[in-house]
Amino acid sequence: MRRAWLAASLLVLSLPLSASPRVISLAPFLTDMVVQLHAEHRLVGVLDDGLLPATLDALPRVGGYQTLSRERLLSLNPDLVLAWTSGNPPELLSQLETWGIQVARFDPQKLEDMGELTERLGQLLQAEARADELAAHYQARLAALQRPLTDSAPRVFIQLWDDPIFTISDQQMLGDVLRHCGARNVFADLGILAPQIGREHVIAADPDLIIVFDDVTAQPHPWLEAWRQFPQLRAVQHNQLKVVDGDSLVRPSPRMLDAVEALCDLVWMAVEQK
């Protein structure tokens, strides 16, 4: 096995950098970005999260977040690996660089990061004109959606999971989305990206709006029905219990603005109900 690893490493180091780079994406949101930049022809492998577009069905997979295969990755002879700083093993990324493979790290935390990310990817993938177009459209639409935080801003609880209950802090992009829509995250100050909380914490926070993230958006939703058992909650009193498909909001790209707009619509309707 060690001899095979050494042979693979020497093969990679002997490859010249190509004018048309062979690219592997280790994050679904980066794969989405490559497709939006019309540069999917450069992909030779992708990380699989089960939600990739059908147009990429023929592309080799290099594993999932917990099952990345170094051997498979090396066998595809990439010139460039697109990586997610918060989601990919740092030791793997460093090892790839020691083998002469360029690793480009991305970790968008705020909505405004997406413009710079788009431009940088465009340069790496030789798709600058398309990147300029996407970034300009994104920035214009993002500005149109922004609302200021006011005294009447609704206080929002976002529920990612139930039993145990997980929510979001303002350390991740979803918190920034709420602020951009003119809302306040009731658990903004918790110290990790997706903190676990108890039902009593939500009752004490008494949000104006409760939003469940689930790919099953049909109502009545069982997580929301559970909150109706607490009629003292303002969200229950004003029937501000909503469910949205949050997949696009956790896969940052210019296309996420459709989901941002839908979330902002819920926030602005909550403002009208106050």
C-alpha positions as CSV (number, residue, x, y, z in Angstrom):
1,M,0.0,0.0,0.0
2,R,2.8,2.4,0.9
3,R,4.6,1.7,-2.4
4,A,1.3,2.5,-4.3
5,W,1.0,5.8,-2.4
6,L,4.5,6.7,-3.3
7,A,4.0,5.9,-7.0
8,A,0.8,8.0,-7.0
9,S,2.5,10.9,-5.3
10,L,5.4,10.9,-7.8
11,L,2.9,10.7,-10.7
12,V,1.1,13.8,-9.4
13,L,4.4,15.8,-8.9
14,S,5.5,15.0,-12.4
15,L,2.4,16.5,-14.0
16,P,2.8,20.0,-15.5
17,L,0.2,22.6,-14.6
18,S,-2.3,22.6,-17.4
19,A,-3.5,25.7,-19.3
20,S,-6.9,24.0,-18.9
21,P,-6.9,22.8,-15.3
22,R,-8.3,19.5,-14.2
23,V,-10.4,20.4,-11.2
24,I,-11.8,18.4,-8.2
25,S,-14.5,20.1,-6.0
26,L,-14.6,19.0,-2.3
27,A,-17.8,20.9,-1.4
28,P,-21.2,20.8,-3.1
29,F,-21.6,24.6,-2.9
30,L,-18.3,25.0,-4.9
31,T,-19.5,22.4,-7.4
32,D,-22.7,24.4,-7.8
33,M,-20.5,27.5,-8.4
34,V,-18.5,25.7,-11.1
35,V,-21.7,24.8,-12.9
36,Q,-23.0,28.4,-12.7
37,L,-19.7,29.6,-14.1
38,H,-20.3,27.2,-17.1
39,A,-17.0,25.6,-16.2
40,E,-18.2,22.1,-15.4
41,H,-16.1,20.7,-18.3
42,R,-13.1,21.3,-16.1
43,L,-14.3,19.0,-13.4
44,V,-12.7,15.5,-13.2
45,G,-14.2,14.6,-9.8
46,V,-16.5,15.9,-7.0
47,L,-17.5,15.2,-3.4
48,D,-20.9,13.6,-3.3
49,D,-23.6,14.8,-0.9
50,G,-26.5,13.1,-2.8
51,L,-27.8,16.4,-4.2
52,L,-25.6,17.0,-7.2
53,P,-27.3,18.0,-10.5
54,A,-28.1,15.2,-12.9
55,T,-25.7,16.8,-15.5
56,L,-22.8,15.6,-13.3
57,D,-24.0,12.0,-13.0
58,A,-21.1,10.7,-15.1
59,L,-18.4,12.5,-13.0
60,P,-16.3,10.3,-10.7
61,R,-17.0,10.7,-6.9
62,V,-14.1,11.0,-4.4
63,G,-16.3,10.1,-1.5
64,G,-18.4,12.1,1.0
65,Y,-17.5,14.5,3.8
66,Q,-16.6,11.6,6.1
67,T,-15.3,9.2,3.4
68,L,-12.9,11.2,1.2
69,S,-10.6,8.8,-0.6
70,R,-7.0,10.1,-1.1
71,E,-6.3,7.3,-3.5
72,R,-9.3,8.1,-5.6
73,L,-8.5,11.8,-5.6
74,L,-4.9,11.2,-6.6
75,S,-5.9,8.8,-9.4
76,L,-7.8,11.6,-11.1
77,N,-4.6,13.7,-11.5
78,P,-6.1,17.1,-10.5
79,D,-4.2,20.3,-11.1
80,L,-6.6,22.2,-8.8
81,V,-8.7,21.2,-5.8
82,L,-11.5,23.5,-4.6
83,A,-11.9,23.1,-0.9
84,W,-14.2,24.2,2.0
85,T,-12.0,25.4,4.9
86,S,-14.6,24.5,7.5
87,G,-15.8,21.3,6.0
88,N,-12.7,19.5,4.6
89,P,-9.9,17.8,6.7
90,P,-7.1,20.4,7.0
91,E,-4.4,17.6,7.1
92,L,-5.7,16.3,3.7
93,L,-5.6,19.7,2.1
94,S,-2.0,20.3,3.4
95,Q,-0.9,16.9,2.2
96,L,-2.3,17.6,-1.3
97,E,-0.2,20.8,-1.4
98,T,2.9,18.9,-0.5
99,W,2.3,16.7,-3.5
100,G,2.2,19.7,-5.8
101,I,-1.5,20.1,-6.2
102,Q,-2.9,23.6,-6.0
103,V,-5.6,23.9,-3.3
104,A,-7.9,26.9,-3.3
105,R,-9.7,27.3,0.1
106,F,-13.1,29.0,0.5
107,D,-15.2,29.6,3.6
108,P,-18.0,32.2,3.0
109,Q,-19.6,33.3,6.2
110,K,-21.5,36.4,5.0
111,L,-23.7,37.2,2.0
112,E,-21.2,39.8,0.8
113,D,-18.5,37.1,0.6
114,M,-20.2,35.6,-2.4
115,G,-19.2,38.3,-4.8
116,E,-15.5,37.9,-4.0
117,L,-15.8,34.1,-4.1
118,T,-17.4,34.3,-7.5
119,E,-14.7,36.5,-8.9
120,R,-11.9,34.4,-7.5
121,L,-13.4,31.2,-8.8
122,G,-13.8,32.8,-12.2
123,Q,-10.1,33.6,-12.3
124,L,-9.1,30.1,-11.3
125,L,-11.4,28.4,-13.8
126,Q,-10.6,30.9,-16.7
127,A,-14.2,32.1,-16.7
128,E,-13.7,35.7,-15.7
129,A,-16.4,37.2,-18.0
130,R,-19.1,34.9,-16.7
131,A,-17.9,35.5,-13.1
132,D,-18.2,39.3,-13.6
133,E,-21.7,38.9,-14.9
134,L,-22.8,36.6,-12.0
135,A,-21.2,38.8,-9.4
136,A,-22.7,42.0,-10.7
137,H,-26.2,40.5,-10.8
138,Y,-25.8,39.1,-7.4
139,Q,-24.6,42.3,-5.8
140,A,-27.5,44.3,-7.4
141,R,-30.2,41.8,-6.3
142,L,-28.6,41.5,-2.8
143,A,-28.8,45.3,-2.3
144,A,-32.4,45.3,-3.4
145,L,-33.3,42.8,-0.7
146,Q,-31.7,44.5,2.2
147,R,-33.8,46.0,5.0
148,P,-32.5,47.9,8.0
149,L,-32.8,46.6,11.5
150,T,-35.5,48.7,13.3
151,D,-37.2,48.7,16.7
152,S,-40.0,46.7,15.0
153,A,-37.7,44.0,13.6
154,P,-39.2,40.6,14.2
155,R,-37.3,38.2,16.5
156,V,-36.8,34.9,14.7
157,F,-36.1,31.4,15.8
158,I,-34.8,29.0,13.1
159,Q,-35.1,25.3,13.8
160,L,-32.7,23.0,11.9
161,W,-33.7,19.8,13.7
162,D,-36.0,18.4,16.3
163,D,-35.3,16.1,19.3
164,P,-32.7,17.3,19.9
165,I,-33.4,20.9,18.8
166,F,-30.7,22.6,16.8
167,T,-30.7,26.2,15.7
168,I,-28.2,28.7,14.3
169,S,-26.0,31.4,15.7
170,D,-24.8,34.6,14.0
171,Q,-21.4,32.9,13.3
172,Q,-22.7,31.4,10.1
173,M,-24.3,32.8,6.9
174,L,-27.9,32.0,7.9
175,G,-27.5,34.6,10.7
176,D,-26.3,37.1,8.2
177,V,-29.3,36.3,6.0
178,L,-31.7,37.2,8.8
179,R,-29.9,40.5,9.5
180,H,-30.0,41.3,5.8
181,C,-33.8,40.7,5.8
182,G,-34.2,43.1,8.8
183,A,-34.7,40.4,11.4
184,R,-33.1,39.5,14.7
185,N,-31.9,36.0,15.5
186,V,-33.0,35.1,19.0
187,F,-30.0,32.9,19.5
188,A,-27.5,35.1,17.7
189,D,-24.9,35.2,20.5
190,L,-24.5,31.4,21.0
191,G,-20.9,30.4,20.5
192,I,-21.0,27.7,17.8
193,L,-22.5,27.5,14.3
194,A,-25.4,25.2,15.0
195,P,-26.0,25.1,18.8
196,Q,-28.2,22.5,20.5
197,I,-30.9,24.1,22.7
198,G,-33.8,23.0,24.9
199,R,-37.5,23.7,24.3
200,E,-37.5,25.9,27.4
201,H,-34.9,28.2,25.8
202,V,-37.2,28.9,22.9
203,I,-40.1,29.5,25.2
204,A,-38.0,32.0,27.2
205,A,-36.8,33.7,24.0
206,D,-40.5,34.1,22.9
207,P,-39.8,34.7,19.1
208,D,-42.2,36.5,16.9
209,L,-41.6,34.0,14.1
210,I,-40.6,30.3,14.1
211,I,-39.1,28.9,10.9
212,V,-38.4,25.2,10.4
213,F,-35.9,24.2,7.8
214,D,-36.9,21.0,6.1
215,D,-37.0,19.6,2.6
216,V,-40.6,18.5,3.3
217,T,-42.4,21.8,3.3
218,A,-46.0,20.5,3.4
219,Q,-48.0,21.8,6.4
220,P,-49.0,20.9,9.0
221,H,-45.4,20.1,9.9
222,P,-44.9,18.0,13.0
223,W,-42.2,20.2,14.4
224,L,-44.4,23.3,14.1
225,E,-47.4,21.4,15.6
226,A,-45.3,20.7,18.7
227,W,-44.9,24.5,19.2
228,R,-48.7,24.9,19.2
229,Q,-48.8,23.2,22.5
230,F,-47.4,26.5,23.9
231,P,-50.1,29.1,23.2
232,Q,-48.2,31.7,25.2
233,L,-45.6,32.0,22.4
234,R,-46.1,35.1,20.3
235,A,-45.3,33.1,17.2
236,V,-48.2,30.8,18.0
237,Q,-50.6,33.6,18.9
238,H,-50.0,35.3,15.6
239,N,-49.8,32.0,13.6
240,Q,-46.2,32.8,12.5
241,L,-45.1,29.2,12.2
242,K,-43.5,28.6,8.9
243,V,-41.5,25.8,7.1
244,V,-39.1,26.4,4.2
245,D,-36.7,24.3,2.2
246,G,-33.4,25.5,3.4
247,D,-31.1,23.5,1.1
248,S,-30.2,26.5,-1.0
249,L,-29.5,28.6,2.0
250,V,-26.8,26.1,3.3
251,R,-25.2,25.8,-0.2
252,P,-24.0,29.4,-0.7
253,S,-23.9,30.6,-4.3
254,P,-25.4,33.4,-6.4
255,R,-28.5,31.2,-6.9
256,M,-29.2,31.2,-3.1
257,L,-30.8,34.7,-3.5
258,D,-34.1,33.0,-4.5
259,A,-34.2,31.3,-1.1
260,V,-33.0,34.5,0.6
261,E,-35.9,36.4,-1.0
262,A,-38.4,33.8,0.2
263,L,-37.0,34.0,3.7
264,C,-37.2,37.8,3.6
265,D,-40.8,37.6,2.5
266,L,-41.6,35.6,5.6
267,V,-39.8,38.2,7.8
268,W,-41.6,41.1,6.2
269,M,-45.0,39.5,6.6
270,A,-44.1,39.0,10.2
271,V,-43.4,42.7,10.5
272,E,-46.9,43.4,9.2
273,Q,-48.4,41.1,11.8
274,K,-46.8,42.9,14.7
